[in-house]
């Protein structure tokens, strides 16, 4: 599983990265987590607001920090 955290390094981006790591640990799922801070690369995903979360090349959300339950649901969708 490939996960990308999109954002310049703001507090919300850090929170998203930490929440995602927590969910992965809770589920016992291994993932390649990449933090992308370059705005040109962020724009390649058609994300206009950060933070953004991309799982297996699918943009799951952007512009807010999702609840852990949402992150868990998205990760589980990509496992199954």
C-alpha positions in Angstrom: 0.0 0.0 0.0 1.3 3.5 -0.9 0.1 6.5 1.1 1.0 10.1 0.3 0.5 12.9 2.7 0.3 16.2 0.7 1.2 19.5 2.3 3.9 22.1 3.0 4.5 20.9 6.6 1.8 22.9 8.4 0.3 21.8 11.7 -2.6 20.2 10.0 -0.3 18.2 7.6 1.7 17.0 10.6 -1.6 15.9 12.4 -2.7 14.0 9.3 0.6 12.2 9.1 0.5 11.3 12.8 -3.2 10.2 12.6 -2.5 8.0 9.5 0.5 6.4 11.3 -1.7 5.7 14.3 -4.4 4.0 12.2 -1.8 1.9 10.3 -0.4 0.7 13.6 -3.8 -0.1 15.0 -4.7 -2.1 11.9 -1.3 -3.7 11.7 -1.0 -2.7 8.0 2.4 -2.1 6.4 2.5 0.9 4.1 5.0 3.0 2.2 4.2 6.5 3.6 5.6 9.4 1.6 5.3 13.1 2.7 5.1 15.4 -0.3 5.8 19.1 0.3 6.6 20.2 -3.2 3.7 22.3 -4.5 4.2 21.2 -8.1 3.9 17.5 -7.1 0.9 18.3 -4.9 -0.8 19.9 -7.9 -0.2 16.8 -10.0 -2.9 15.2 -7.8 -5.4 18.0 -8.5 -5.3 19.0 -4.8 -6.1 22.6 -4.4 -6.0 22.8 -0.5 -3.8 21.0 1.9 -3.5 18.7 3.7 -4.3 15.9 1.3 -4.4 12.2 1.6 -3.7 9.8 -1.3 -3.9 6.1 -0.9 -2.8 3.8 -3.8 -2.9 6.8 -6.1 -6.5 7.7 -5.2 -7.1 11.1 -3.6 -9.2 10.3 -0.6 -9.6 13.9 0.7 -8.0 17.3 0.9 -8.5 20.6 2.7 -9.0 19.2 6.2 -7.8 16.7 8.7 -10.2 13.7 8.6 -11.3 11.8 11.7 -9.3 8.6 12.4 -12.5 6.6 11.6 -12.4 8.0 8.1 -8.8 7.2 7.6 -9.4 3.7 8.9 -12.3 3.2 6.4 -10.2 4.4 3.5 -7.3 2.2 4.3 -9.6 -0.8 4.8 -11.2 -0.1 1.4 -7.8 -0.3 -0.2 -6.9 -3.6 1.6 -10.1 -5.4 0.4 
